[in-house]
Amino acid sequence: MNRTPLSRPLARRGAAVLVGVLAVAALTACGPAATGGAGSEEPIDWKLTETTAAPSGDIDSFTFATYAEPYSLDYAYAFDYADNSILANTCESLLRLNPDYSLSPGLAESFDHPTPDTWVYTIREGVTFHDGTPLTAADAVASMSRHLDPAVGSFWYSVYQNVKTIEQTGDREVTVTMTGPDSQFNLGMGGSAGVIESAATLAEKGDEYGNSTGGVNCTGPFELTSWESGESITMTRYDDYWDEDLTAHSGEVRFVFMTDPTARINALKSGSVGGSWMVPMEAVSSLRDAGKGDVLFGMSTAVGNIVVSNLEGPLGDVRVRRALLLAMDRDGILQAAYRGVGETTDVMTTESVWQDADESARTAAFDDVTAYEQNVEEAKKLIAEAGAEGAELTYVTAPISNDFSVISQATVAAAQSIGLKVNVETVTPNAYTALFSDPTAREGVDLFYTSWYLSSPDALEMYSVLRTGDFSNYGGWSNPEFDAILQEAVAIDDPAARSELTARAQQIANAELPWLPLYEAPISLYLGERITGVQPSIAFMYYPWAATIGAR
């Protein structure tokens, strides 16, 4: 598998956590680790594809493979690839996060920001749930309020952490009052945090809501018609869908759960399955050679990082962190782990989430930063200055996918080259997932790997998780200047003005290295020869991509 399990910000300690549990379980046998380093495999010929050809017409049905069964289709717990990529086609949010990562009106036909502390949403008329009942403001209030309920334990609570009240203030009006200015709340309404479900369905289904028994009753272009646990989910076109531009081209779409990567690749090669997101890099050439379709690459917001999870040991000295990154052969890592698909980076965000930034801020964020090109001699000097020769570090990994193995080996080699020793501990996939949710699981752990993506079109989302005391600030890094910048930035509505502060936050993170950035890589998609119309983008987790697919 060419992606790591997803790990993202959670703000409520003690809330239930998924963070890629199913992805991890599915990826465990994704193939042998690369052993030859850079140059052991031929680089993949790749380019970004914005969209595929428009469909020539409608199609009766198509099948897509997913590497895991969703943990839940309850939007409060949809927090990973397998969940969101399916949920996005049946449930919708107040705003719509498009494939280019822009936001447009969704179930809210408009929104207003009358005071710094309030967001007002006008609920769209003429929308019905899949049971035929009309969408109302009361449904929006009920759906959003679940994120504030401790009994629910929403995985998306971080978006709502500054919410004071959610109230219906008109026939089609919902007003969200914050405890203080929060520009990020509205941006989060394009993802699962903004999904609206029928209040009556939520009350009727109770604890069964969102699972294979209770299902969902939303407003999207497809309605959930069956969930065969352990096998597949089938959705059919909702003929009364409100948005004519996104009326589904296919009468039915079937998502099959294929946890065995070999079986999944063989199904794609044979044409028995029409497509799949997140294609293993080691399978790209053989898939293309099979002649049944093509592997495409789309925009992503993910950056592969090594998380520094212990600042009380040697890595508490920034010189040691810089030395380790300087010693890393990141070009070799990219080649061995991703067959050269992507590029190395010195920062924790991609330019795709800086679209509305001021140009000078973009320059400051990406050009006016330290470039950590491999320099072992310079790294050795930093280790000597820090008095860290012979220091030992613990790196935790798991048998999840090729990139995990490549990066752990590369970290050991880099450390050894500058006089450090890294002891690698291999844990089970579930134990690895616990690193992101349970502080006790990180005791004695200095380093571990993550691919961290953003769910909104704003780089500030990334740096918010590195504030002092934030749940996902795994190493407890603290910088008063950084915190002050974020506090000021989150209160600024204008994205261009906000980006100037975010750029400064990115520069501080680049200099201090609370995490060690390695590379960014695009999202991958296999599309069979029968179908077309999809836009390859990491927004497939929130945008109804299956509705755009029709006959080639």
C-alpha positions in Angstrom: 0.0 0.0 0.0 1.4 3.4 -0.9 -0.1 5.2 2.0 0.3 5.0 5.8 -2.6 4.8 8.1 -4.0 8.2 8.6 -3.4 10.1 11.8 -4.9 13.4 12.5 -5.7 15.9 15.2 -8.0 15.0 18.0 -8.7 17.5 20.7 -10.7 15.5 23.3 -8.6 13.3 25.6 -10.3 10.0 26.3 -12.5 10.1 23.2 -12.8 6.9 21.1 -10.1 6.9 18.5 -9.7 5.0 15.2 -6.8 6.7 13.4 -6.4 4.1 10.8 -7.1 0.9 12.7 -8.8 -0.8 9.8 -6.3 0.7 7.3 -3.5 -0.8 9.4 -5.1 -4.2 9.7 -5.6 -4.2 5.9 -2.1 -3.1 5.0 -0.2 -5.6 7.2 0.6 -7.9 4.3 1.1 -5.3 1.6 4.4 -6.8 0.3 8.0 -7.2 1.1 10.1 -4.3 2.2 12.5 -2.8 -0.2 16.0 -3.9 0.7 18.1 -2.3 -2.0 17.5 1.4 -1.2 17.6 4.0 -3.9 17.8 2.6 -7.4 16.6 -0.9 -6.4 13.5 -0.4 -8.6 12.9 1.7 -11.7 11.2 5.0 -11.0 7.6 5.2 -12.0 6.6 7.6 -14.8 4.0 9.8 -13.3 2.3 13.2 -13.5 -0.6 14.8 -11.8 -4.0 14.4 -13.4 -6.7 17.0 -12.7 -9.5 15.1 -14.2 -10.4 12.3 -16.6 -12.5 12.5 -19.7 -16.2 13.2 -19.2 -18.5 10.2 -19.4 -20.0 9.4 -22.8 -23.2 8.4 -21.0 -24.6 6.6 -18.0 -23.7 3.2 -16.8 -25.8 0.5 -15.0 -23.2 -0.2 -12.3 -19.5 -0.3 -11.5 -17.4 -1.8 -8.7 -14.6 -0.2 -6.6 -12.3 -2.1 -4.3 -11.4 -0.7 -0.9 -8.6 -2.1 1.2 -10.8 -2.3 4.3 -14.3 -2.4 5.5 -15.4 0.9 7.1 -15.2 1.1 10.8 -18.4 3.1 10.7 -20.5 5.3 8.3 -21.5 7.4 11.3 -20.0 10.8 10.3 -18.9 11.4 13.9 -16.5 8.4 13.6 -15.7 8.5 9.9 -12.0 9.4 10.3 -10.1 7.4 7.8 -9.8 6.5 4.1 -12.1 3.5 4.1 -14.9 5.3 6.0 -14.8 8.7 4.3 -14.3 7.5 0.7 -17.6 5.7 0.9 -19.5 8.1 3.2 -18.8 11.0 0.8 -21.1 9.5 -1.8 -24.1 9.1 0.4 -23.9 11.9 3.1 -23.3 15.6 2.5 -21.9 18.5 4.5 -22.9 22.1 5.0 -20.2 23.1 2.6 -18.6 21.1 -0.2 -14.9 20.4 -0.4 -14.1 20.2 -4.1 -11.4 18.1 -5.8 -9.2 21.3 -6.1 -9.7 21.8 -2.3 -11.9 24.9 -2.7 -15.0 25.2 -0.7 -18.5 25.9 -2.2 -22.0 25.9 -0.9 -23.4 22.5 0.0 -26.4 21.8 2.2 -26.0 25.3 3.4 -26.8 27.5 0.3 -25.0 30.3 2.0 -23.3 31.3 5.2 -22.7 34.6 7.0 -20.3 35.8 9.7 -22.1 38.7 11.3 -19.9 38.9 14.3 -16.4 37.6 15.1 -18.0 35.0 17.3 -20.9 33.7 15.2 -21.4 31.7 12.0 -24.9 31.7 10.4 -25.9 29.0 7.9 -28.9 29.1 5.6 -30.1 25.6 5.0 -30.9 24.8 1.3 -34.5 24.4 0.3 -35.8 21.5 -1.8 -33.4 18.9 -0.4 -34.7 15.5 0.8 -33.2 12.7 2.8 -33.2 9.3 1.1 -36.4 8.4 3.0 -38.1 11.3 1.2 -38.4 13.6 4.2 -37.2 17.2 3.8 -34.0 18.6 5.1 -34.6 21.2 7.9 -32.6 23.5 10.1 -33.5 21.2 13.0 -31.7 18.3 11.3 -28.6 20.5 11.1 -28.7 21.4 14.7 -29.2 17.8 15.8 -26.4 16.6 13.5 -23.9 19.2 14.6 -24.7 19.0 18.3 -23.6 15.4 18.4 -20.0 16.5 18.1 -20.4 18.3 21.5 -21.9 15.3 23.3 -19.4 13.5 25.5 -21.4 10.4 25.2 -20.9 10.3 21.5 -17.1 11.0 21.7 -16.9 12.4 18.2 -13.6 12.0 16.4 -14.2 15.4 15.0 -14.5 17.3 18.3 -11.4 19.3 17.5 -13.4 21.3 14.9 -16.0 22.1 17.5 -13.7 22.7 20.5 -14.5 26.5 20.5 -18.2 26.1 19.9 -20.5 27.6 22.7 -24.0 27.0 21.2 -25.6 25.6 18.1 -29.2 27.0 17.7 -32.0 27.2 15.1 -32.6 30.9 14.7 -35.0 30.9 11.8 -37.0 28.6 9.5 -33.9 27.7 7.5 -31.2 29.3 9.7 -28.7 27.8 12.1 -26.4 30.0 14.2 -23.2 28.7 15.7 -21.8 30.8 18.5 -18.2 30.5 19.4 -16.3 31.2 22.6 -14.0 33.4 20.6 -13.2 34.1 16.9 -12.4 30.9 15.1 -11.7 31.1 11.3 -11.1 27.3 11.2 -14.6 26.2 12.2 -16.3 27.2 9.0 -13.5 25.6 6.9 -14.2 22.4 8.7 -17.8 22.3 7.5 -16.6 20.9 4.2 -15.7 17.6 5.7 -17.3 14.9 7.9 -17.5 17.5 10.7 -20.2 19.3 8.7 -22.3 16.3 7.6 -26.0 16.6 8.2 -28.2 13.6 8.9 -31.9 13.3 9.6 -32.6 14.0 13.2 -35.4 11.5 13.2 -33.0 8.8 11.9 -30.5 9.6 14.6 -33.1 9.3 17.3 -34.6 6.1 15.8 -31.3 4.2 15.2 -29.5 5.2 18.3 -26.4 3.0 18.9 -27.1 1.2 15.6 -26.7 4.4 13.5 -24.0 4.2 10.9 -23.2 0.5 11.3 -24.1 -2.4 9.0 -27.4 -2.9 10.8 -28.6 0.7 11.2 -27.1 2.3 8.1 -27.5 6.0 7.3 -30.2 8.2 5.8 -28.6 11.2 4.2 -29.0 13.5 1.2 -26.2 12.5 -1.2 -26.4 11.3 -4.9 -26.3 7.6 -3.7 -28.4 6.0 -1.0 -27.1 3.1 1.0 -29.1 0.0 0.1 -27.1 -2.9 1.6 -24.1 -3.6 3.8 -22.9 -7.2 3.8 -20.5 -7.2 6.7 -17.1 -8.4 5.7 -17.9 -8.3 2.0 -19.3 -5.2 0.4 -21.5 -2.0 0.5 -23.9 -1.3 -2.3 -25.4 2.1 -3.1 -28.0 3.0 -5.7 -28.6 6.3 -7.4 -31.0 8.6 -5.5 -33.3 9.9 -8.2 -34.6 12.8 -6.2 -31.1 14.2 -5.6 -31.1 18.0 -5.4 -28.0 18.9 -7.4 -28.5 18.2 -11.1 -24.8 18.8 -11.8 -23.9 15.8 -9.5 -26.7 13.4 -10.3 -25.0 10.0 -10.4 -24.1 8.6 -13.8 -24.3 5.1 -12.5 -27.4 3.3 -11.3 -25.4 1.4 -8.7 -22.0 1.3 -7.2 -20.6 -1.6 -5.2 -17.7 -1.2 -2.8 -16.0 -4.5 -2.2 -13.7 -5.0 0.8 -10.5 -6.6 -0.3 -8.0 -6.7 2.5 -5.7 -9.0 0.7 -3.6 -6.7 -1.6 -2.6 -9.4 -4.0 -6.3 -10.3 -4.5 -7.2 -6.7 -5.0 -4.5 -6.1 -7.6 -5.4 -9.3 -9.4 -9.1 -8.2 -9.5 -8.0 -4.9 -11.0 -5.8 -6.6 -13.6 -8.6 -8.9 -14.7 -11.2 -6.1 -14.9 -13.5 -7.8 -12.4 -13.2 -4.7 -10.3 -13.4 -1.3 -12.0 -11.1 0.8 -9.8 -9.5 1.5 -6.5 -7.9 4.4 -4.6 -4.5 4.1 -3.0 -2.7 1.7 -5.3 0.5 0.1 -4.0 3.5 1.6 -5.8 5.0 -1.8 -6.4 1.9 -2.8 -8.4 1.8 0.3 -10.7 3.9 -1.2 -13.6 2.1 -4.5 -13.6 -1.3 -2.8 -13.5 -0.4 -0.7 -16.5 1.0 -3.6 -18.4 -2.2 -5.6 -17.9 -3.9 -3.1 -20.3 -7.3 -3.1 -18.4 -6.9 0.5 -17.2 -4.4 3.0 -15.9 -3.0 4.3 -12.6 -3.4 8.0 -12.2 -2.0 10.4 -9.6 -3.9 13.3 -8.0 -3.4 16.2 -5.7 -2.8 15.4 -2.0 -2.4 17.4 1.2 -0.3 14.7 3.0 3.3 14.9 4.2 5.3 12.0 5.5 6.9 12.9 8.8 8.9 11.3 11.5 7.2 12.4 14.8 9.6 13.3 17.6 7.7 12.0 20.6 10.2 12.5 23.4 11.8 15.8 24.0 13.2 14.9 27.4 16.0 12.8 25.9 18.6 13.6 23.3 16.1 14.9 20.8 15.2 17.7 23.3 18.2 19.5 21.8 17.2 21.0 18.4 20.7 20.4 17.2 20.2 16.6 17.4 16.9 16.9 15.6 18.5 18.9 12.8 21.4 16.5 12.6 19.2 13.5 12.2 17.2 15.1 9.4 20.5 16.3 7.7 21.7 12.7 7.8 18.6 11.2 6.2 18.8 10.1 2.6 15.3 11.4 1.8 15.7 11.0 -2.0 16.6 7.4 -1.4 13.6 7.0 0.9 11.3 8.4 -1.8 12.7 6.0 -4.4 12.6 2.9 -2.2 9.2 3.6 -0.6 7.3 5.2 -3.5 9.3 4.4 -6.6 10.2 8.1 -6.9 6.5 9.3 -6.9 6.5 12.6 -5.1 9.1 14.9 -3.8 11.1 15.6 -0.7 10.0 18.5 1.5 11.4 20.6 4.4 8.0 21.7 5.7 4.8 19.9 7.0 2.3 21.2 4.5 1.8 21.0 0.7 1.2 24.0 -1.5 -2.3 22.7 -2.2 -3.5 24.1 1.1 -2.0 27.6 0.5 -4.3 28.4 -2.5 -5.8 31.5 -0.9 -2.5 32.7 0.6 -0.8 35.9 -0.1 2.0 35.4 -2.6 4.6 36.8 -0.3 3.4 34.5 2.5 3.7 31.5 0.1 7.2 32.5 -0.7 8.1 32.9 3.0 6.5 29.5 3.8 8.3 27.5 1.1 11.3 29.4 -0.1 12.5 31.3 3.0 13.1 28.2 5.1 16.0 25.9 5.8 16.7 23.3 3.2 17.9 20.1 4.9 19.8 18.6 2.0 21.7 15.5 3.1 25.0 16.6 4.8 26.4 14.0 7.0 29.5 16.0 8.0 27.5 19.0 9.1 25.2 16.6 11.0 28.2 15.1 12.8 29.3 18.6 13.9 25.9 19.3 15.3 26.0 16.1 17.3 29.4 17.0 18.7 28.2 20.4 19.7 25.3 18.9 21.5 27.5 16.3 23.2 25.2 13.6 21.9 27.7 11.1 20.6 26.7 7.6 21.4 23.1 8.6 22.4 20.5 5.9 22.0 17.0 6.5 20.6 14.0 4.2 20.3 12.1 4.1 17.0 8.7 2.3 16.9 7.4 0.8 13.7 4.9 -1.9 12.6 4.6 -4.4 9.7 2.2 -2.2 7.9 3.5 -1.3 4.4 6.7 -0.9 2.4 7.2 2.8 3.4 7.2 1.8 7.1 10.1 -0.6 6.6 12.0 1.7 4.3 11.8 4.7 6.7 12.8 2.7 9.8 15.8 1.3 8.0 16.8 4.7 6.7 16.5 6.2 10.2 18.8 3.6 11.6 21.4 4.2 8.9 21.2 8.0 9.3 21.7 7.8 13.0 24.5 5.4 12.8 26.3 7.6 10.3 26.5 10.5 12.8 27.3 8.6 16.0 23.8 7.9 17.3 22.2 4.5 17.8 18.5 3.8 17.0 16.9 0.8 18.5 13.9 -0.3 16.4 10.9 -1.8 18.2 8.3 -3.5 16.0 4.8 -3.6 17.4 1.5 -4.9 16.1 -0.5 -2.6 13.8 -3.1 -1.9 16.6 -0.3 -1.1 19.1 1.1 1.3 16.5 -2.3 3.0 16.2 -2.3 3.5 19.9 0.7 5.8 19.6 -1.6 8.5 18.2 -4.3 8.2 20.9 -2.7 6.9 24.1 0.1 8.9 25.8 1.1 5.8 27.8 1.8 4.0 24.5 4.4 6.6 23.7 6.4 6.2 27.0 10.0 5.5 26.1 9.4 6.1 22.4 11.5 8.8 20.7 10.4 8.5 17.1 7.6 7.1 14.9 6.3 7.7 11.4 3.0 9.2 10.1 1.5 10.5 6.9 -0.5 13.5 8.0 -3.1 15.0 5.7 -5.3 18.1 6.1 -9.1 18.1 5.8 -9.5 21.8 5.0 -8.0 24.2 2.5 -5.8 26.0 5.1 -2.3 25.2 6.3 -3.2 26.6 9.7 -4.9 23.3 10.4 -1.5 21.5 10.4 0.2 23.9 12.8 -2.8 24.0 15.2 -1.9 20.5 16.3 1.6 21.6 17.4 0.3 24.2 19.9 1.4 23.7 23.5 -0.8 21.1 25.1 -2.6 20.0 22.0 -3.7 16.4 22.0 -1.7 15.6 18.9 1.4 17.5 19.9 2.9 14.1 20.7 6.3 15.2 21.9 5.1 18.0 24.1 7.0 20.6 22.0 6.4 24.2 23.1 7.3 27.5 21.6 5.6 30.7 23.1 6.2 32.7 19.9 4.6 29.9 17.8 1.6 29.7 20.2 1.1 33.5 20.1 1.2 33.4 16.3 -1.5 30.7 16.1 -3.7 32.4 18.6 -3.6 35.6 16.5 -4.0 33.7 13.2 -7.1 31.7 14.1 -9.0 34.9 14.8 -8.3 36.3 11.3 -11.0 35.7 8.7 -9.2 36.9 5.7 -7.1 34.0 4.3 -4.5 36.2 2.7 -3.8 38.1 6.0 -4.0 34.8 8.0 -1.5 33.2 5.7 1.2 35.7 6.6 1.1 34.4 10.2 0.8 30.8 9.1 3.9 31.3 7.1 5.8 32.4 10.1 4.5 29.4 12.0 5.8 27.2 9.2 9.2 28.9 9.4 9.4 28.2 13.2 8.4 24.6 12.7 11.0 24.3 10.0 13.7 25.6 12.3 12.6 23.8 15.4 11.6 20.5 13.8 9.1 19.1 16.3 8.5 16.6 13.5 11.0 15.7 10.8 9.4 16.2 7.4 10.4 13.7 4.7 8.4 13.9 1.5 5.0 14.6 0.0 3.4 12.2 -2.4 0.2 12.3 -4.6 -2.9 10.2 -4.1 -3.1 7.3 -6.5 -6.1 5.9 -8.3 -6.6 2.9 -10.6 -9.4 3.4 -13.1 -10.5 0.6 -15.4 -11.2 0.9 -19.1 -15.0 0.8 -18.8 -15.4 4.0 -16.7 -14.3 7.6 -16.6 -15.2 11.0 -15.2 -13.5 11.0 -11.8 -11.1 13.8 -10.6 -8.1 12.2 -8.8 -7.7 14.1 -5.5 -7.4 13.4 -1.8 -10.8 15.2 -1.6 -12.3 11.8 -2.6 -12.8 11.4 1.2 -15.4 14.3 1.3 -16.5 14.9 -2.3 -19.1 12.6 -4.0 -16.6 11.3 -6.6 -18.5 8.1 -7.5 -21.4 10.3 -8.8 -19.1 11.7 -11.5 -18.2 8.2 -12.9 -19.9 7.0 -16.0 -19.3 5.0 -19.2 -16.1 5.7 -21.1 
